[in-house]
Amino acid sequence: MDYIAERITIDDKLCNGKPTIRGKRITVQTILEFLSAGESKKEILRQYPSLIREDIDACLKFTP
């Protein structure tokens, strides 16, 4: 869980308190929706160049 805690942050002042990736304005929900729609990790990384593969993996492991 430490790994997830280092990647996923919750800040009331950012994205209405939704879990985000490393304090960026990219929510865990957004990444999970892309994956559930069939997007590949490679495509998500192309669309969000500030992310790395470990960020997506943390989203998959995250449970509030």
CHARMM internal coordinates of N, CA and C (Angstrom, degrees):
IC EDIT
DIST 1 N 1 CA 1.4513
DIST 1 CA 1 C 1.5310
ANGL 1 N 1 CA 1 C 111.67
DIST 1 C 2 N 1.2981
ANGL 1 CA 1 C 2 N 118.45
DIHE 1 N 1 CA 1 C 2 N -25.38
DIST 2 N 2 CA 1.4596
ANGL 1 C 2 N 2 CA 119.36
DIHE 1 CA 1 C 2 N 2 CA 177.78
DIST 2 CA 2 C 1.5220
ANGL 2 N 2 CA 2 C 110.55
DIHE 1 C 2 N 2 CA 2 C -59.48
DIST 2 C 3 N 1.3366
ANGL 2 CA 2 C 3 N 115.07
DIHE 2 N 2 CA 2 C 3 N -38.50
DIST 3 N 3 CA 1.4634
ANGL 2 C 3 N 3 CA 120.30
DIHE 2 CA 2 C 3 N 3 CA 179.20
DIST 3 CA 3 C 1.5245
ANGL 3 N 3 CA 3 C 110.10
DIHE 2 C 3 N 3 CA 3 C -58.58
DIST 3 C 4 N 1.3155
ANGL 3 CA 3 C 4 N 116.45
DIHE 3 N 3 CA 3 C 4 N -44.79
DIST 4 N 4 CA 1.4626
ANGL 3 C 4 N 4 CA 120.30
DIHE 3 CA 3 C 4 N 4 CA 179.97
DIST 4 CA 4 C 1.5250
ANGL 4 N 4 CA 4 C 110.01
DIHE 3 C 4 N 4 CA 4 C -67.34
DIST 4 C 5 N 1.3135
ANGL 4 CA 4 C 5 N 117.05
DIHE 4 N 4 CA 4 C 5 N -41.39
DIST 5 N 5 CA 1.4631
ANGL 4 C 5 N 5 CA 120.27
DIHE 4 CA 4 C 5 N 5 CA -179.10
DIST 5 CA 5 C 1.5277
ANGL 5 N 5 CA 5 C 111.10
DIHE 4 C 5 N 5 CA 5 C -61.34
DIST 5 C 6 N 1.3237
ANGL 5 CA 5 C 6 N 117.19
DIHE 5 N 5 CA 5 C 6 N -30.76
DIST 6 N 6 CA 1.4691
ANGL 5 C 6 N 6 CA 120.08
DIHE 5 CA 5 C 6 N 6 CA 178.94
DIST 6 CA 6 C 1.5243
ANGL 6 N 6 CA 6 C 111.85
DIHE 5 C 6 N 6 CA 6 C -74.37
DIST 6 C 7 N 1.3107
ANGL 6 CA 6 C 7 N 118.32
DIHE 6 N 6 CA 6 C 7 N -21.84
DIST 7 N 7 CA 1.4681
ANGL 6 C 7 N 7 CA 122.79
DIHE 6 CA 6 C 7 N 7 CA -175.75
DIST 7 CA 7 C 1.5183
ANGL 7 N 7 CA 7 C 113.34
DIHE 6 C 7 N 7 CA 7 C -102.60
DIST 7 C 8 N 1.3219
ANGL 7 CA 7 C 8 N 116.80
DIHE 7 N 7 CA 7 C 8 N -35.83
DIST 8 N 8 CA 1.4568
ANGL 7 C 8 N 8 CA 121.62
DIHE 7 CA 7 C 8 N 8 CA -174.43
DIST 8 CA 8 C 1.5238
ANGL 8 N 8 CA 8 C 109.12
DIHE 7 C 8 N 8 CA 8 C -104.86
DIST 8 C 9 N 1.3290
ANGL 8 CA 8 C 9 N 115.93
DIHE 8 N 8 CA 8 C 9 N 128.53
DIST 9 N 9 CA 1.4589
ANGL 8 C 9 N 9 CA 120.39
DIHE 8 CA 8 C 9 N 9 CA -179.96
DIST 9 CA 9 C 1.5222
ANGL 9 N 9 CA 9 C 110.13
DIHE 8 C 9 N 9 CA 9 C -126.10
DIST 9 C 10 N 1.3222
ANGL 9 CA 9 C 10 N 114.71
DIHE 9 N 9 CA 9 C 10 N 151.29
DIST 10 N 10 CA 1.4611
ANGL 9 C 10 N 10 CA 120.78
DIHE 9 CA 9 C 10 N 10 CA 175.99
DIST 10 CA 10 C 1.5259
ANGL 10 N 10 CA 10 C 106.71
DIHE 9 C 10 N 10 CA 10 C -126.81
DIST 10 C 11 N 1.3214
ANGL 10 CA 10 C 11 N 115.25
DIHE 10 N 10 CA 10 C 11 N 121.57
DIST 11 N 11 CA 1.4671
ANGL 10 C 11 N 11 CA 122.14
DIHE 10 CA 10 C 11 N 11 CA -179.05
DIST 11 CA 11 C 1.5210
ANGL 11 N 11 CA 11 C 107.15
DIHE 10 C 11 N 11 CA 11 C -135.95
DIST 11 C 12 N 1.3215
ANGL 11 CA 11 C 12 N 116.80
DIHE 11 N 11 CA 11 C 12 N 121.06
DIST 12 N 12 CA 1.4672
ANGL 11 C 12 N 12 CA 121.06
DIHE 11 CA 11 C 12 N 12 CA -179.12
DIST 12 CA 12 C 1.5281
ANGL 12 N 12 CA 12 C 112.73
DIHE 11 C 12 N 12 CA 12 C -56.26
DIST 12 C 13 N 1.3212
ANGL 12 CA 12 C 13 N 117.51
DIHE 12 N 12 CA 12 C 13 N -24.90
DIST 13 N 13 CA 1.4591
ANGL 12 C 13 N 13 CA 122.03
DIHE 12 CA 12 C 13 N 13 CA -176.94
DIST 13 CA 13 C 1.5330
ANGL 13 N 13 CA 13 C 112.73
DIHE 12 C 13 N 13 CA 13 C -89.70
DIST 13 C 14 N 1.3094
ANGL 13 CA 13 C 14 N 117.21
DIHE 13 N 13 CA 13 C 14 N -1.86
DIST 14 N 14 CA 1.4569
ANGL 13 C 14 N 14 CA 121.57
DIHE 13 CA 13 C 14 N 14 CA -175.81
DIST 14 CA 14 C 1.5234
ANGL 14 N 14 CA 14 C 109.78
DIHE 13 C 14 N 14 CA 14 C -124.03
DIST 14 C 15 N 1.3131
ANGL 14 CA 14 C 15 N 116.52
DIHE 14 N 14 CA 14 C 15 N 121.65
DIST 15 N 15 CA 1.4754
ANGL 14 C 15 N 15 CA 122.59
DIHE 14 CA 14 C 15 N 15 CA 177.28
DIST 15 CA 15 C 1.5263
ANGL 15 N 15 CA 15 C 112.19
DIHE 14 C 15 N 15 CA 15 C 53.80
DIST 15 C 16 N 1.3175
ANGL 15 CA 15 C 16 N 116.34
DIHE 15 N 15 CA 15 C 16 N 41.11
DIST 16 N 16 CA 1.4730
ANGL 15 C 16 N 16 CA 122.44
DIHE 15 CA 15 C 16 N 16 CA 178.52
DIST 16 CA 16 C 1.5232
ANGL 16 N 16 CA 16 C 113.09
DIHE 15 C 16 N 16 CA 16 C 55.95
DIST 16 C 17 N 1.3163
ANGL 16 CA 16 C 17 N 117.39
DIHE 16 N 16 CA 16 C 17 N 31.85
DIST 17 N 17 CA 1.4573
ANGL 16 C 17 N 17 CA 121.42
DIHE 16 CA 16 C 17 N 17 CA 176.73
DIST 17 CA 17 C 1.5151
ANGL 17 N 17 CA 17 C 114.92
DIHE 16 C 17 N 17 CA 17 C 79.90
DIST 17 C 18 N 1.3258
ANGL 17 CA 17 C 18 N 117.44
DIHE 17 N 17 CA 17 C 18 N 7.36
DIST 18 N 18 CA 1.4709
ANGL 17 C 18 N 18 CA 120.05
DIHE 17 CA 17 C 18 N 18 CA 177.42
DIST 18 CA 18 C 1.5257
ANGL 18 N 18 CA 18 C 109.36
DIHE 17 C 18 N 18 CA 18 C -72.19
DIST 18 C 19 N 1.3232
ANGL 18 CA 18 C 19 N 117.72
DIHE 18 N 18 CA 18 C 19 N 150.15
DIST 19 N 19 CA 1.4705
ANGL 18 C 19 N 19 CA 120.03
DIHE 18 CA 18 C 19 N 19 CA 176.61
DIST 19 CA 19 C 1.5337
ANGL 19 N 19 CA 19 C 110.40
DIHE 18 C 19 N 19 CA 19 C -61.88
DIST 19 C 20 N 1.3191
ANGL 19 CA 19 C 20 N 115.70
DIHE 19 N 19 CA 19 C 20 N 131.10
DIST 20 N 20 CA 1.4604
ANGL 19 C 20 N 20 CA 121.32
DIHE 19 CA 19 C 20 N 20 CA 179.79
DIST 20 CA 20 C 1.5226
ANGL 20 N 20 CA 20 C 109.65
DIHE 19 C 20 N 20 CA 20 C -124.00
DIST 20 C 21 N 1.2994
ANGL 20 CA 20 C 21 N 114.86
DIHE 20 N 20 CA 20 C 21 N 169.61
DIST 21 N 21 CA 1.4616
ANGL 20 C 21 N 21 CA 121.06
DIHE 20 CA 20 C 21 N 21 CA 179.92
DIST 21 CA 21 C 1.5211
ANGL 21 N 21 CA 21 C 109.12
DIHE 20 C 21 N 21 CA 21 C -93.98
DIST 21 C 22 N 1.3138
ANGL 21 CA 21 C 22 N 115.40
DIHE 21 N 21 CA 21 C 22 N 116.51
DIST 22 N 22 CA 1.4697
ANGL 21 C 22 N 22 CA 123.41
DIHE 21 CA 21 C 22 N 22 CA 176.57
DIST 22 CA 22 C 1.5239
ANGL 22 N 22 CA 22 C 113.62
DIHE 21 C 22 N 22 CA 22 C 47.18
DIST 22 C 23 N 1.3336
ANGL 22 CA 22 C 23 N 117.50
DIHE 22 N 22 CA 22 C 23 N 37.89
DIST 23 N 23 CA 1.4569
ANGL 22 C 23 N 23 CA 121.20
DIHE 22 CA 22 C 23 N 23 CA 175.92
DIST 23 CA 23 C 1.5148
ANGL 23 N 23 CA 23 C 114.32
DIHE 22 C 23 N 23 CA 23 C 73.77
DIST 23 C 24 N 1.3220
ANGL 23 CA 23 C 24 N 117.09
DIHE 23 N 23 CA 23 C 24 N 10.80
DIST 24 N 24 CA 1.4659
ANGL 23 C 24 N 24 CA 120.43
DIHE 23 CA 23 C 24 N 24 CA 177.12
DIST 24 CA 24 C 1.5237
ANGL 24 N 24 CA 24 C 108.47
DIHE 23 C 24 N 24 CA 24 C -86.58
DIST 24 C 25 N 1.2809
ANGL 24 CA 24 C 25 N 117.58
DIHE 24 N 24 CA 24 C 25 N 169.87
DIST 25 N 25 CA 1.4624
ANGL 24 C 25 N 25 CA 121.58
DIHE 24 CA 24 C 25 N 25 CA 178.01
DIST 25 CA 25 C 1.5298
ANGL 25 N 25 CA 25 C 111.02
DIHE 24 C 25 N 25 CA 25 C -87.54
DIST 25 C 26 N 1.3070
ANGL 25 CA 25 C 26 N 115.30
DIHE 25 N 25 CA 25 C 26 N 41.47
DIST 26 N 26 CA 1.4605
ANGL 25 C 26 N 26 CA 122.51
DIHE 25 CA 25 C 26 N 26 CA 176.22
DIST 26 CA 26 C 1.5270
ANGL 26 N 26 CA 26 C 106.05
DIHE 25 C 26 N 26 CA 26 C -120.84
DIST 26 C 27 N 1.3246
ANGL 26 CA 26 C 27 N 116.28
DIHE 26 N 26 CA 26 C 27 N 114.22
DIST 27 N 27 CA 1.4564
ANGL 26 C 27 N 27 CA 119.04
DIHE 26 CA 26 C 27 N 27 CA -175.94
DIST 27 CA 27 C 1.5251
ANGL 27 N 27 CA 27 C 111.90
DIHE 26 C 27 N 27 CA 27 C -85.05
DIST 27 C 28 N 1.3147
ANGL 27 CA 27 C 28 N 113.80
DIHE 27 N 27 CA 27 C 28 N 154.46
DIST 28 N 28 CA 1.4619
ANGL 27 C 28 N 28 CA 120.55
DIHE 27 CA 27 C 28 N 28 CA 174.52
DIST 28 CA 28 C 1.5254
ANGL 28 N 28 CA 28 C 108.39
DIHE 27 C 28 N 28 CA 28 C -59.15
DIST 28 C 29 N 1.3056
ANGL 28 CA 28 C 29 N 116.34
DIHE 28 N 28 CA 28 C 29 N -41.00
DIST 29 N 29 CA 1.4708
ANGL 28 C 29 N 29 CA 121.27
DIHE 28 CA 28 C 29 N 29 CA 179.91
DIST 29 CA 29 C 1.5224
ANGL 29 N 29 CA 29 C 111.40
DIHE 28 C 29 N 29 CA 29 C -57.40
DIST 29 C 30 N 1.3177
ANGL 29 CA 29 C 30 N 117.70
DIHE 29 N 29 CA 29 C 30 N -43.00
DIST 30 N 30 CA 1.4644
ANGL 29 C 30 N 30 CA 121.64
DIHE 29 CA 29 C 30 N 30 CA -179.97
DIST 30 CA 30 C 1.5250
ANGL 30 N 30 CA 30 C 110.72
DIHE 29 C 30 N 30 CA 30 C -59.58
DIST 30 C 31 N 1.3297
ANGL 30 CA 30 C 31 N 116.18
DIHE 30 N 30 CA 30 C 31 N -46.70
DIST 31 N 31 CA 1.4678
ANGL 30 C 31 N 31 CA 120.26
DIHE 30 CA 30 C 31 N 31 CA -178.78
DIST 31 CA 31 C 1.5257
ANGL 31 N 31 CA 31 C 110.24
DIHE 30 C 31 N 31 CA 31 C -65.11
DIST 31 C 32 N 1.3253
ANGL 31 CA 31 C 32 N 117.07
DIHE 31 N 31 CA 31 C 32 N -42.64
DIST 32 N 32 CA 1.4603
ANGL 31 C 32 N 32 CA 120.05
DIHE 31 CA 31 C 32 N 32 CA 179.70
DIST 32 CA 32 C 1.5296
ANGL 32 N 32 CA 32 C 111.57
DIHE 31 C 32 N 32 CA 32 C -65.01
DIST 32 C 33 N 1.3275
ANGL 32 CA 32 C 33 N 116.84
DIHE 32 N 32 CA 32 C 33 N -35.20
DIST 33 N 33 CA 1.4711
ANGL 32 C 33 N 33 CA 120.00
DIHE 32 CA 32 C 33 N 33 CA 177.28
DIST 33 CA 33 C 1.5250
ANGL 33 N 33 CA 33 C 111.07
DIHE 32 C 33 N 33 CA 33 C -66.57
DIST 33 C 34 N 1.3303
ANGL 33 CA 33 C 34 N 116.89
DIHE 33 N 33 CA 33 C 34 N -41.00
DIST 34 N 34 CA 1.4703
ANGL 33 C 34 N 34 CA 120.12
DIHE 33 CA 33 C 34 N 34 CA 176.54
DIST 34 CA 34 C 1.5258
ANGL 34 N 34 CA 34 C 110.11
DIHE 33 C 34 N 34 CA 34 C -60.05
DIST 34 C 35 N 1.3310
ANGL 34 CA 34 C 35 N 116.66
DIHE 34 N 34 CA 34 C 35 N -46.46
DIST 35 N 35 CA 1.4602
ANGL 34 C 35 N 35 CA 120.44
DIHE 34 CA 34 C 35 N 35 CA -179.13
DIST 35 CA 35 C 1.5253
ANGL 35 N 35 CA 35 C 111.65
DIHE 34 C 35 N 35 CA 35 C -63.62
DIST 35 C 36 N 1.3248
ANGL 35 CA 35 C 36 N 116.69
DIHE 35 N 35 CA 35 C 36 N -41.61
DIST 36 N 36 CA 1.4712
ANGL 35 C 36 N 36 CA 119.40
DIHE 35 CA 35 C 36 N 36 CA -178.77
DIST 36 CA 36 C 1.5231
ANGL 36 N 36 CA 36 C 111.59
DIHE 35 C 36 N 36 CA 36 C -69.54
DIST 36 C 37 N 1.3326
ANGL 36 CA 36 C 37 N 116.71
DIHE 36 N 36 CA 36 C 37 N -22.04
DIST 37 N 37 CA 1.4635
ANGL 36 C 37 N 37 CA 120.79
DIHE 36 CA 36 C 37 N 37 CA 176.98
DIST 37 CA 37 C 1.5330
ANGL 37 N 37 CA 37 C 111.57
DIHE 36 C 37 N 37 CA 37 C -84.19
DIST 37 C 38 N 1.3363
ANGL 37 CA 37 C 38 N 116.33
DIHE 37 N 37 CA 37 C 38 N -1.18
DIST 38 N 38 CA 1.4563
ANGL 37 C 38 N 38 CA 119.82
DIHE 37 CA 37 C 38 N 38 CA 176.23
DIST 38 CA 38 C 1.5163
ANGL 38 N 38 CA 38 C 115.47
DIHE 37 C 38 N 38 CA 38 C 100.07
DIST 38 C 39 N 1.3382
ANGL 38 CA 38 C 39 N 117.70
DIHE 38 N 38 CA 38 C 39 N 3.70
DIST 39 N 39 CA 1.4636
ANGL 38 C 39 N 39 CA 119.77
DIHE 38 CA 38 C 39 N 39 CA 178.05
DIST 39 CA 39 C 1.5253
ANGL 39 N 39 CA 39 C 109.67
DIHE 38 C 39 N 39 CA 39 C -68.29
DIST 39 C 40 N 1.3062
ANGL 39 CA 39 C 40 N 116.87
DIHE 39 N 39 CA 39 C 40 N 143.55
DIST 40 N 40 CA 1.4613
ANGL 39 C 40 N 40 CA 120.91
DIHE 39 CA 39 C 40 N 40 CA 177.04
DIST 40 CA 40 C 1.5279
ANGL 40 N 40 CA 40 C 109.78
DIHE 39 C 40 N 40 CA 40 C -83.87
DIST 40 C 41 N 1.3127
ANGL 40 CA 40 C 41 N 115.40
DIHE 40 N 40 CA 40 C 41 N 159.47
DIST 41 N 41 CA 1.4648
ANGL 40 C 41 N 41 CA 119.26
DIHE 40 CA 40 C 41 N 41 CA 176.07
DIST 41 CA 41 C 1.5258
ANGL 41 N 41 CA 41 C 110.05
DIHE 40 C 41 N 41 CA 41 C -59.72
DIST 41 C 42 N 1.3174
ANGL 41 CA 41 C 42 N 116.00
DIHE 41 N 41 CA 41 C 42 N -38.54
DIST 42 N 42 CA 1.4656
ANGL 41 C 42 N 42 CA 120.65
DIHE 41 CA 41 C 42 N 42 CA -179.92
DIST 42 CA 42 C 1.5320
ANGL 42 N 42 CA 42 C 111.25
DIHE 41 C 42 N 42 CA 42 C -60.61
DIST 42 C 43 N 1.3246
ANGL 42 CA 42 C 43 N 116.88
DIHE 42 N 42 CA 42 C 43 N -42.16
DIST 43 N 43 CA 1.4602
ANGL 42 C 43 N 43 CA 120.76
DIHE 42 CA 42 C 43 N 43 CA 179.77
DIST 43 CA 43 C 1.5300
ANGL 43 N 43 CA 43 C 111.32
DIHE 42 C 43 N 43 CA 43 C -68.09
DIST 43 C 44 N 1.3190
ANGL 43 CA 43 C 44 N 116.80
DIHE 43 N 43 CA 43 C 44 N -39.69
DIST 44 N 44 CA 1.4687
ANGL 43 C 44 N 44 CA 120.02
DIHE 43 CA 43 C 44 N 44 CA 178.18
DIST 44 CA 44 C 1.5291
ANGL 44 N 44 CA 44 C 109.75
DIHE 43 C 44 N 44 CA 44 C -62.83
DIST 44 C 45 N 1.3212
ANGL 44 CA 44 C 45 N 116.65
DIHE 44 N 44 CA 44 C 45 N -42.64
DIST 45 N 45 CA 1.4622
ANGL 44 C 45 N 45 CA 120.35
DIHE 44 CA 44 C 45 N 45 CA 178.73
DIST 45 CA 45 C 1.5251
ANGL 45 N 45 CA 45 C 111.52
DIHE 44 C 45 N 45 CA 45 C -64.54
DIST 45 C 46 N 1.3169
ANGL 45 CA 45 C 46 N 117.01
DIHE 45 N 45 CA 45 C 46 N -32.03
DIST 46 N 46 CA 1.4684
ANGL 45 C 46 N 46 CA 119.91
DIHE 45 CA 45 C 46 N 46 CA 176.63
DIST 46 CA 46 C 1.5260
ANGL 46 N 46 CA 46 C 109.91
DIHE 45 C 46 N 46 CA 46 C -68.95
DIST 46 C 47 N 1.3308
ANGL 46 CA 46 C 47 N 116.75
DIHE 46 N 46 CA 46 C 47 N -40.14
DIST 47 N 47 CA 1.4634
ANGL 46 C 47 N 47 CA 121.16
DIHE 46 CA 46 C 47 N 47 CA -178.82
DIST 47 CA 47 C 1.5335
ANGL 47 N 47 CA 47 C 112.23
DIHE 46 C 47 N 47 CA 47 C -73.99
DIST 47 C 48 N 1.3200
ANGL 47 CA 47 C 48 N 116.48
DIHE 47 N 47 CA 47 C 48 N -28.56
DIST 48 N 48 CA 1.4656
ANGL 47 C 48 N 48 CA 122.14
DIHE 47 CA 47 C 48 N 48 CA -179.47
DIST 48 CA 48 C 1.5257
ANGL 48 N 48 CA 48 C 108.58
DIHE 47 C 48 N 48 CA 48 C -125.28
DIST 48 C 49 N 1.3220
ANGL 48 CA 48 C 49 N 118.07
DIHE 48 N 48 CA 48 C 49 N 79.42
DIST 49 N 49 CA 1.4651
ANGL 48 C 49 N 49 CA 121.30
DIHE 48 CA 48 C 49 N 49 CA -174.12
DIST 49 CA 49 C 1.5337
ANGL 49 N 49 CA 49 C 114.56
DIHE 48 C 49 N 49 CA 49 C -64.33
DIST 49 C 50 N 1.3224
ANGL 49 CA 49 C 50 N 117.96
DIHE 49 N 49 CA 49 C 50 N -14.24
DIST 50 N 50 CA 1.4684
ANGL 49 C 50 N 50 CA 119.20
DIHE 49 CA 49 C 50 N 50 CA 178.40
DIST 50 CA 50 C 1.5279
ANGL 50 N 50 CA 50 C 111.81
DIHE 49 C 50 N 50 CA 50 C -81.57
DIST 50 C 51 N 1.3294
ANGL 50 CA 50 C 51 N 117.67
DIHE 50 N 50 CA 50 C 51 N -7.56
DIST 51 N 51 CA 1.4572
ANGL 50 C 51 N 51 CA 121.44
DIHE 50 CA 50 C 51 N 51 CA 178.49
DIST 51 CA 51 C 1.5207
ANGL 51 N 51 CA 51 C 110.95
DIHE 50 C 51 N 51 CA 51 C -91.88
DIST 51 C 52 N 1.3346
ANGL 51 CA 51 C 52 N 114.52
DIHE 51 N 51 CA 51 C 52 N 159.94
DIST 52 N 52 CA 1.4574
ANGL 51 C 52 N 52 CA 120.95
DIHE 51 CA 51 C 52 N 52 CA 172.53
DIST 52 CA 52 C 1.5334
ANGL 52 N 52 CA 52 C 107.61
DIHE 51 C 52 N 52 CA 52 C -126.69
DIST 52 C 53 N 1.3125
ANGL 52 CA 52 C 53 N 116.00
DIHE 52 N 52 CA 52 C 53 N 164.61
DIST 53 N 53 CA 1.4692
ANGL 52 C 53 N 53 CA 121.54
DIHE 52 CA 52 C 53 N 53 CA -175.51
DIST 53 CA 53 C 1.5390
ANGL 53 N 53 CA 53 C 111.80
DIHE 52 C 53 N 53 CA 53 C -53.18
DIST 53 C 54 N 1.3253
ANGL 53 CA 53 C 54 N 117.47
DIHE 53 N 53 CA 53 C 54 N -38.70
DIST 54 N 54 CA 1.4618
ANGL 53 C 54 N 54 CA 121.20
DIHE 53 CA 53 C 54 N 54 CA -178.81
DIST 54 CA 54 C 1.5269
ANGL 54 N 54 CA 54 C 112.04
DIHE 53 C 54 N 54 CA 54 C -62.93
DIST 54 C 55 N 1.3352
ANGL 54 CA 54 C 55 N 117.20
DIHE 54 N 54 CA 54 C 55 N -28.67
DIST 55 N 55 CA 1.4647
ANGL 54 C 55 N 55 CA 120.77
DIHE 54 CA 54 C 55 N 55 CA 176.71
DIST 55 CA 55 C 1.5313
ANGL 55 N 55 CA 55 C 110.19
DIHE 54 C 55 N 55 CA 55 C -64.64
DIST 55 C 56 N 1.3099
ANGL 55 CA 55 C 56 N 116.23
DIHE 55 N 55 CA 55 C 56 N -43.54
DIST 56 N 56 CA 1.4666
ANGL 55 C 56 N 56 CA 120.60
DIHE 55 CA 55 C 56 N 56 CA 179.74
DIST 56 CA 56 C 1.5229
ANGL 56 N 56 CA 56 C 109.99
DIHE 55 C 56 N 56 CA 56 C -67.15
DIST 56 C 57 N 1.3169
ANGL 56 CA 56 C 57 N 117.06
DIHE 56 N 56 CA 56 C 57 N -41.44
DIST 57 N 57 CA 1.4618
ANGL 56 C 57 N 57 CA 120.91
DIHE 56 CA 56 C 57 N 57 CA 177.64
DIST 57 CA 57 C 1.5300
ANGL 57 N 57 CA 57 C 110.81
DIHE 56 C 57 N 57 CA 57 C -60.71
DIST 57 C 58 N 1.3231
ANGL 57 CA 57 C 58 N 117.38
DIHE 57 N 57 CA 57 C 58 N -39.21
DIST 58 N 58 CA 1.4648
ANGL 57 C 58 N 58 CA 121.01
DIHE 57 CA 57 C 58 N 58 CA 178.39
DIST 58 CA 58 C 1.5295
ANGL 58 N 58 CA 58 C 110.67
DIHE 57 C 58 N 58 CA 58 C -64.84
DIST 58 C 59 N 1.3174
ANGL 58 CA 58 C 59 N 117.06
DIHE 58 N 58 CA 58 C 59 N -37.74
DIST 59 N 59 CA 1.4655
ANGL 58 C 59 N 59 CA 120.48
DIHE 58 CA 58 C 59 N 59 CA 177.29
DIST 59 CA 59 C 1.5243
ANGL 59 N 59 CA 59 C 110.64
DIHE 58 C 59 N 59 CA 59 C -61.10
DIST 59 C 60 N 1.3164
ANGL 59 CA 59 C 60 N 116.72
DIHE 59 N 59 CA 59 C 60 N -40.75
DIST 60 N 60 CA 1.4636
ANGL 59 C 60 N 60 CA 121.30
DIHE 59 CA 59 C 60 N 60 CA 179.89
DIST 60 CA 60 C 1.5285
ANGL 60 N 60 CA 60 C 112.31
DIHE 59 C 60 N 60 CA 60 C -66.64
DIST 60 C 61 N 1.3275
ANGL 60 CA 60 C 61 N 116.88
DIHE 60 N 60 CA 60 C 61 N -29.33
DIST 61 N 61 CA 1.4670
ANGL 60 C 61 N 61 CA 121.48
DIHE 60 CA 60 C 61 N 61 CA -179.12
DIST 61 CA 61 C 1.5284
ANGL 61 N 61 CA 61 C 112.61
DIHE 60 C 61 N 61 CA 61 C -89.98
DIST 61 C 62 N 1.3143
ANGL 61 CA 61 C 62 N 117.19
DIHE 61 N 61 CA 61 C 62 N -15.21
DIST 62 N 62 CA 1.4633
ANGL 61 C 62 N 62 CA 121.24
DIHE 61 CA 61 C 62 N 62 CA -172.82
DIST 62 CA 62 C 1.5247
ANGL 62 N 62 CA 62 C 111.72
DIHE 61 C 62 N 62 CA 62 C -69.94
DIST 62 C 63 N 1.3240
ANGL 62 CA 62 C 63 N 115.39
DIHE 62 N 62 CA 62 C 63 N 131.43
DIST 63 N 63 CA 1.4667
ANGL 62 C 63 N 63 CA 121.26
DIHE 62 CA 62 C 63 N 63 CA 171.09
DIST 63 CA 63 C 1.5179
ANGL 63 N 63 CA 63 C 107.23
DIHE 62 C 63 N 63 CA 63 C -136.85
DIST 63 C 64 N 1.3137
ANGL 63 CA 63 C 64 N 117.30
DIHE 63 N 63 CA 63 C 64 N 121.24
DIST 64 N 64 CA 1.4700
ANGL 63 C 64 N 64 CA 119.73
DIHE 63 CA 63 C 64 N 64 CA -177.44
DIST 64 CA 64 C 1.5198
ANGL 64 N 64 CA 64 C 112.00
DIHE 63 C 64 N 64 CA 64 C -69.24
END
COOR INIT
IC SEED 1 N 1 CA 1 C
IC BUILD
